[in-house]
Amino acid sequence: MNKKSWLRDMKAIPFLLPFFIAYVIFTIFPIFKGLEMSLYDWSLVRKLDFVGLENYQEMFTDPHFWHTLWNTTLFVILTTPTMVFLALGLALFANMRTKLQTFLRSAYFLPSILSVAVISFVVIFMLQPYSGFVNTVLHSIGIETELYWLTDKVLAWITIVVVTLWWTVGFNMVLFLAALQDIPESLYEASEIDGASRWEQFRHITLPQLMPIGRVIVLLQILASYKVFAQILLITGGGPGGATRPLIQYIYEVGFRQNNLGYAATMSYALFFILLILSIIQLKAQRTEER
């Protein structure tokens, strides 16, 4: 690197420095601080005694940890494939050249700009037994059974999954839509000349072109789903009987309600390594396919 190039690169440092400082303070430092906390008996007020790996030993024998980890994994299994196919379907509809194109794009994306508190309040209001909007509609079409959406285990899971899909599908839809618009129109024109049907165009042109962004969406959705917390806490509180309580909620309860930040940090690192391993597997699989 010659002196002129070095001086040119040095000019970027003042512009990068504020972000770098913020990144170190709010990302790098908490990572190492959390690792230190996991090795101590640490309360909300101060650091107490060094316990080494005792917190990790406790985590492996803690039934609540494994139960909440399974709840979180179940949420990932239920939402990730559904989210990908739903987002793809909505993107295909939003990409159709119709007079409703702008309306469809806005309608699909609009819920994603709402806060979790707003969507949780709306859901609780709509799912009230006897007087809620959903049960009222069901009664009007002849279903007389009163459904308790937030106190039945199966119905609570259905509620959480449907709400999450409705709330977050707009972002993934936009990613698919952007990828659809990047596909050259000449590919479709050439396939029409060769006599390809709409299904053949979708199978041999659209899907292959969407695979790269599809992999990204799958990875992002898995990471986001493993970090689920707010909507479950606000809608079901982790109930009924802990049936929908995710790992993040258990970490929150241990750290801030049981005053045990050391053990909470330990479980946070367990989740961190789970997400790290899943990310590595996904990236390696992607590179293998590209080769």
One Martini backbone bead per residue (centre of mass of N, CA, C, O) as a GRO file, in nm:
protein
  291
    1MET     BB    1   0.095   0.038   0.026
    2ASN     BB    2   0.074   0.352  -0.034
    3LYS     BB    3   0.068   0.666   0.092
    4LYS     BB    4  -0.193   0.768  -0.046
    5SER     BB    5  -0.378   0.533   0.040
    6TRP     BB    6  -0.332   0.565   0.343
    7LEU     BB    7  -0.443   0.856   0.369
    8ARG     BB    8  -0.725   0.793   0.258
    9ASP     BB    9  -0.802   0.587   0.480
   10MET     BB   10  -0.761   0.780   0.729
   11LYS     BB   11  -1.012   0.967   0.666
   12ALA     BB   12  -1.229   0.746   0.777
   13ILE     BB   13  -1.191   0.732   1.085
   14PRO     BB   14  -1.376   0.966   1.199
   15PHE     BB   15  -1.640   0.821   1.086
   16LEU     BB   16  -1.594   0.530   1.234
   17LEU     BB   17  -1.544   0.583   1.540
   18PRO     BB   18  -1.828   0.613   1.669
   19PHE     BB   19  -1.924   0.327   1.597
   20PHE     BB   20  -1.692   0.170   1.728
   21ILE     BB   21  -1.741   0.264   2.018
   22ALA     BB   22  -2.034   0.165   2.038
   23TYR     BB   23  -1.970  -0.134   1.972
   24VAL     BB   24  -1.785  -0.186   2.215
   25ILE     BB   25  -1.981  -0.102   2.446
   26PHE     BB   26  -2.262  -0.268   2.335
   27THR     BB   27  -2.104  -0.554   2.246
   28ILE     BB   28  -1.818  -0.645   2.335
   29PHE     BB   29  -1.828  -0.593   2.641
   30PRO     BB   30  -2.084  -0.769   2.715
   31ILE     BB   31  -1.965  -1.040   2.634
   32PHE     BB   32  -1.731  -1.045   2.852
   33LYS     BB   33  -1.909  -0.976   3.096
   34GLY     BB   34  -2.095  -1.223   3.080
   35LEU     BB   35  -1.871  -1.432   3.120
   36GLU     BB   36  -1.796  -1.338   3.401
   37MET     BB   37  -2.079  -1.370   3.535
   38SER     BB   38  -2.097  -1.690   3.489
   39LEU     BB   39  -1.852  -1.725   3.726
   40TYR     BB   40  -2.064  -1.594   3.925
   41ASP     BB   41  -2.219  -1.469   4.211
   42TRP     BB   42  -2.469  -1.251   4.081
   43SER     BB   43  -2.619  -0.962   4.146
   44LEU     BB   44  -2.781  -0.662   4.105
   45VAL     BB   45  -2.559  -0.510   4.283
   46ARG     BB   46  -2.322  -0.746   4.298
   47LYS     BB   47  -2.034  -0.910   4.332
   48LEU     BB   48  -1.948  -1.207   4.473
   49ASP     BB   49  -1.874  -1.523   4.409
   50PHE     BB   50  -1.663  -1.759   4.296
   51VAL     BB   51  -1.783  -2.059   4.090
   52GLY     BB   52  -1.722  -2.107   3.804
   53LEU     BB   53  -1.899  -2.401   3.675
   54GLU     BB   54  -2.169  -2.417   3.843
   55ASN     BB   55  -2.375  -2.286   3.654
   56TYR     BB   56  -2.343  -2.501   3.428
   57GLN     BB   57  -2.422  -2.745   3.600
   58GLU     BB   58  -2.706  -2.640   3.672
   59MET     BB   59  -2.817  -2.617   3.383
   60PHE     BB   60  -2.802  -2.931   3.307
   61THR     BB   61  -3.014  -2.986   3.575
   62ASP     BB   62  -3.239  -2.792   3.463
   63PRO     BB   63  -3.570  -2.829   3.379
   64HIS     BB   64  -3.646  -2.537   3.295
   65PHE     BB   65  -3.440  -2.503   3.073
   66TRP     BB   66  -3.532  -2.743   2.889
   67HIS     BB   67  -3.826  -2.655   2.860
   68THR     BB   68  -3.774  -2.370   2.734
   69LEU     BB   69  -3.602  -2.473   2.499
   70TRP     BB   70  -3.829  -2.639   2.372
   71ASN     BB   71  -4.030  -2.411   2.330
   72THR     BB   72  -3.845  -2.253   2.140
   73THR     BB   73  -3.803  -2.477   1.929
   74LEU     BB   74  -4.102  -2.509   1.860
   75PHE     BB   75  -4.135  -2.224   1.752
   76VAL     BB   76  -3.934  -2.256   1.522
   77ILE     BB   77  -4.076  -2.495   1.378
   78LEU     BB   78  -4.352  -2.340   1.331
   79THR     BB   79  -4.241  -2.059   1.191
   80THR     BB   80  -4.024  -2.085   0.971
   81PRO     BB   81  -4.162  -2.236   0.730
   82THR     BB   82  -4.418  -2.062   0.730
   83MET     BB   83  -4.282  -1.790   0.679
   84VAL     BB   84  -4.149  -1.850   0.407
   85PHE     BB   85  -4.405  -1.933   0.243
   86LEU     BB   86  -4.574  -1.682   0.307
   87ALA     BB   87  -4.378  -1.467   0.199
   88LEU     BB   88  -4.369  -1.577  -0.088
   89GLY     BB   89  -4.669  -1.558  -0.155
   90LEU     BB   90  -4.700  -1.251  -0.103
   91ALA     BB   91  -4.485  -1.161  -0.308
   92LEU     BB   92  -4.629  -1.272  -0.559
   93PHE     BB   93  -4.881  -1.096  -0.527
   94ALA     BB   94  -4.726  -0.814  -0.504
   95ASN     BB   95  -4.597  -0.863  -0.810
   96MET     BB   96  -4.850  -0.816  -0.942
   97ARG     BB   97  -5.010  -0.662  -1.223
   98THR     BB   98  -5.212  -0.451  -1.048
   99LYS     BB   99  -5.421  -0.222  -0.893
  100LEU     BB  100  -5.341  -0.367  -0.597
  101GLN     BB  101  -5.036  -0.352  -0.546
  102THR     BB  102  -5.000  -0.122  -0.336
  103PHE     BB  103  -5.200  -0.230  -0.128
  104LEU     BB  104  -5.068  -0.505  -0.073
  105ARG     BB  105  -4.794  -0.403   0.026
  106SER     BB  106  -4.904  -0.236   0.262
  107ALA     BB  107  -5.072  -0.456   0.410
  108TYR     BB  108  -4.836  -0.657   0.462
  109PHE     BB  109  -4.636  -0.441   0.611
  110LEU     BB  110  -4.787  -0.279   0.838
  111PRO     BB  111  -4.758  -0.462   1.104
  112SER     BB  112  -4.434  -0.424   1.133
  113ILE     BB  113  -4.467  -0.118   1.261
  114LEU     BB  114  -4.564  -0.232   1.510
  115SER     BB  115  -4.578  -0.279   1.828
  116VAL     BB  116  -4.587  -0.525   2.063
  117ALA     BB  117  -4.796  -0.387   2.246
  118VAL     BB  118  -5.017  -0.348   2.037
  119ILE     BB  119  -5.057  -0.641   1.934
  120SER     BB  120  -5.118  -0.760   2.214
  121PHE     BB  121  -5.370  -0.595   2.282
  122VAL     BB  122  -5.538  -0.678   2.036
  123VAL     BB  123  -5.539  -0.983   2.091
  124ILE     BB  124  -5.664  -0.986   2.373
  125PHE     BB  125  -5.925  -0.841   2.288
  126MET     BB  126  -6.014  -1.055   2.058
  127LEU     BB  127  -5.980  -1.326   2.272
  128GLN     BB  128  -6.209  -1.296   2.441
  129PRO     BB  129  -6.434  -1.433   2.621
  130TYR     BB  130  -6.766  -1.388   2.485
  131SER     BB  131  -6.658  -1.072   2.377
  132GLY     BB  132  -6.486  -1.144   2.155
  133PHE     BB  133  -6.442  -1.128   1.820
  134VAL     BB  134  -6.379  -1.424   1.747
  135ASN     BB  135  -6.609  -1.563   1.908
  136THR     BB  136  -6.838  -1.405   1.776
  137VAL     BB  137  -6.791  -1.511   1.490
  138LEU     BB  138  -6.822  -1.813   1.559
  139HIS     BB  139  -7.114  -1.789   1.661
  140SER     BB  140  -7.236  -1.674   1.386
  141ILE     BB  141  -7.149  -1.970   1.237
  142GLY     BB  142  -7.227  -2.203   1.478
  143ILE     BB  143  -7.007  -2.185   1.709
  144GLU     BB  144  -7.068  -2.249   2.054
  145THR     BB  145  -6.798  -2.289   2.155
  146GLU     BB  146  -6.592  -2.186   2.407
  147LEU     BB  147  -6.288  -2.017   2.360
  148TYR     BB  148  -5.963  -2.041   2.531
  149TRP     BB  149  -5.688  -1.909   2.400
  150LEU     BB  150  -5.494  -1.838   2.674
  151THR     BB  151  -5.562  -2.130   2.855
  152ASP     BB  152  -5.483  -2.311   2.619
  153LYS     BB  153  -5.224  -2.474   2.496
  154VAL     BB  154  -5.289  -2.497   2.192
  155LEU     BB  155  -5.420  -2.214   2.151
  156ALA     BB  156  -5.174  -2.053   2.246
  157TRP     BB  157  -4.985  -2.143   2.020
  158ILE     BB  158  -5.156  -2.047   1.786
  159THR     BB  159  -5.156  -1.752   1.866
  160ILE     BB  160  -4.851  -1.696   1.863
  161VAL     BB  161  -4.795  -1.779   1.572
  162VAL     BB  162  -4.999  -1.599   1.421
  163VAL     BB  163  -4.905  -1.328   1.532
  164THR     BB  164  -4.612  -1.344   1.433
  165LEU     BB  165  -4.673  -1.369   1.136
  166TRP     BB  166  -4.842  -1.110   1.102
  167TRP     BB  167  -4.617  -0.912   1.216
  168THR     BB  168  -4.337  -1.029   1.037
  169VAL     BB  169  -4.387  -1.097   0.725
  170GLY     BB  170  -4.328  -0.823   0.579
  171PHE     BB  171  -4.018  -0.826   0.574
  172ASN     BB  172  -3.981  -1.092   0.408
  173MET     BB  173  -4.150  -1.001   0.170
  174VAL     BB  174  -3.960  -0.773   0.079
  175LEU     BB  175  -3.719  -0.951   0.014
  176PHE     BB  176  -3.859  -1.119  -0.204
  177LEU     BB  177  -3.952  -0.881  -0.381
  178ALA     BB  178  -3.672  -0.775  -0.451
  179ALA     BB  179  -3.580  -1.040  -0.589
  180LEU     BB  180  -3.801  -1.049  -0.808
  181GLN     BB  181  -3.718  -0.766  -0.942
  182ASP     BB  182  -3.419  -0.888  -1.026
  183ILE     BB  183  -3.542  -1.052  -1.240
  184PRO     BB  184  -3.512  -1.103  -1.556
  185GLU     BB  185  -3.742  -1.069  -1.812
  186SER     BB  186  -3.594  -1.236  -2.036
  187LEU     BB  187  -3.640  -1.517  -1.914
  188TYR     BB  188  -3.949  -1.525  -1.958
  189GLU     BB  189  -3.954  -1.467  -2.260
  190ALA     BB  190  -3.786  -1.715  -2.347
  191SER     BB  191  -3.978  -1.930  -2.219
  192GLU     BB  192  -4.228  -1.859  -2.392
  193ILE     BB  193  -4.103  -1.934  -2.663
  194ASP     BB  194  -4.054  -2.242  -2.552
  195GLY     BB  195  -4.339  -2.312  -2.388
  196ALA     BB  196  -4.364  -2.228  -2.100
  197SER     BB  197  -4.509  -2.246  -1.813
  198ARG     BB  198  -4.579  -2.106  -1.517
  199TRP     BB  199  -4.467  -2.339  -1.347
  200GLU     BB  200  -4.194  -2.364  -1.498
  201GLN     BB  201  -4.101  -2.079  -1.437
  202PHE     BB  202  -4.108  -2.105  -1.129
  203ARG     BB  203  -3.919  -2.360  -1.104
  204HIS     BB  204  -3.667  -2.260  -1.316
  205ILE     BB  205  -3.651  -1.942  -1.224
  206THR     BB  206  -3.758  -1.829  -0.957
  207LEU     BB  207  -3.647  -2.021  -0.740
  208PRO     BB  208  -3.340  -2.007  -0.803
  209GLN     BB  209  -3.331  -1.689  -0.762
  210LEU     BB  210  -3.441  -1.719  -0.446
  211MET     BB  211  -3.239  -1.891  -0.277
  212PRO     BB  212  -3.044  -1.687  -0.143
  213ILE     BB  213  -3.267  -1.526   0.016
  214GLY     BB  214  -3.389  -1.776   0.152
  215ARG     BB  215  -3.148  -1.844   0.333
  216VAL     BB  216  -3.146  -1.579   0.486
  217ILE     BB  217  -3.433  -1.598   0.602
  218VAL     BB  218  -3.397  -1.857   0.759
  219LEU     BB  219  -3.173  -1.756   0.945
  220LEU     BB  220  -3.321  -1.507   1.061
  221GLN     BB  221  -3.567  -1.666   1.171
  222ILE     BB  222  -3.420  -1.848   1.368
  223LEU     BB  223  -3.292  -1.626   1.539
  224ALA     BB  224  -3.556  -1.476   1.611
  225SER     BB  225  -3.711  -1.722   1.739
  226TYR     BB  226  -3.501  -1.777   1.972
  227LYS     BB  227  -3.572  -1.460   2.075
  228VAL     BB  228  -3.835  -1.494   2.195
  229PHE     BB  229  -4.069  -1.279   2.417
  230ALA     BB  230  -4.272  -1.034   2.426
  231GLN     BB  231  -4.543  -1.160   2.316
  232ILE     BB  232  -4.559  -1.383   2.529
  233LEU     BB  233  -4.552  -1.211   2.785
  234LEU     BB  234  -4.811  -1.030   2.705
  235ILE     BB  235  -5.023  -1.262   2.632
  236THR     BB  236  -4.942  -1.533   2.834
  237GLY     BB  237  -4.683  -1.535   3.031
  238GLY     BB  238  -4.612  -1.855   2.951
  239GLY     BB  239  -4.876  -1.976   2.926
  240PRO     BB  240  -5.009  -2.243   3.050
  241GLY     BB  241  -4.800  -2.357   3.289
  242GLY     BB  242  -4.541  -2.293   3.091
  243ALA     BB  243  -4.604  -2.384   2.783
  244THR     BB  244  -4.484  -2.083   2.647
  245ARG     BB  245  -4.212  -2.057   2.778
  246PRO     BB  246  -3.924  -1.911   2.710
  247LEU     BB  247  -3.592  -1.868   2.756
  248ILE     BB  248  -3.582  -1.560   2.786
  249GLN     BB  249  -3.787  -1.549   3.019
  250TYR     BB  250  -3.623  -1.719   3.218
  251ILE     BB  251  -3.381  -1.533   3.225
  252TYR     BB  252  -3.535  -1.288   3.331
  253GLU     BB  253  -3.641  -1.417   3.594
  254VAL     BB  254  -3.366  -1.492   3.716
  255GLY     BB  255  -3.228  -1.208   3.704
  256PHE     BB  256  -3.489  -1.000   3.808
  257ARG     BB  257  -3.649  -1.190   4.028
  258GLN     BB  258  -3.402  -1.381   4.157
  259ASN     BB  259  -3.121  -1.237   4.163
  260ASN     BB  260  -2.947  -1.410   3.910
  261LEU     BB  261  -2.712  -1.316   3.689
  262GLY     BB  262  -2.516  -1.549   3.656
  263TYR     BB  263  -2.719  -1.767   3.553
  264ALA     BB  264  -2.836  -1.596   3.323
  265ALA     BB  265  -2.568  -1.571   3.167
  266THR     BB  266  -2.532  -1.872   3.117
  267MET     BB  267  -2.791  -1.910   2.941
  268SER     BB  268  -2.711  -1.701   2.731
  269TYR     BB  269  -2.463  -1.860   2.628
  270ALA     BB  270  -2.615  -2.106   2.535
  271LEU     BB  271  -2.779  -1.954   2.319
  272PHE     BB  272  -2.539  -1.841   2.165
  273PHE     BB  273  -2.421  -2.121   2.075
  274ILE     BB  274  -2.665  -2.219   1.924
  275LEU     BB  275  -2.668  -1.988   1.714
  276LEU     BB  276  -2.380  -2.030   1.613
  277ILE     BB  277  -2.411  -2.320   1.508
  278LEU     BB  278  -2.647  -2.266   1.312
  279SER     BB  279  -2.495  -2.058   1.139
  280ILE     BB  280  -2.262  -2.238   1.047
  281ILE     BB  281  -2.431  -2.457   0.911
  282GLN     BB  282  -2.571  -2.272   0.707
  283LEU     BB  283  -2.313  -2.155   0.570
  284LYS     BB  284  -2.190  -2.427   0.483
  285ALA     BB  285  -2.428  -2.520   0.311
  286GLN     BB  286  -2.418  -2.284   0.116
  287ARG     BB  287  -2.127  -2.330   0.009
  288THR     BB  288  -2.174  -2.616  -0.097
  289GLU     BB  289  -2.393  -2.539  -0.310
  290GLU     BB  290  -2.220  -2.329  -0.470
  291ARG     BB  291  -2.001  -2.555  -0.556
   0.00000   0.00000   0.00000
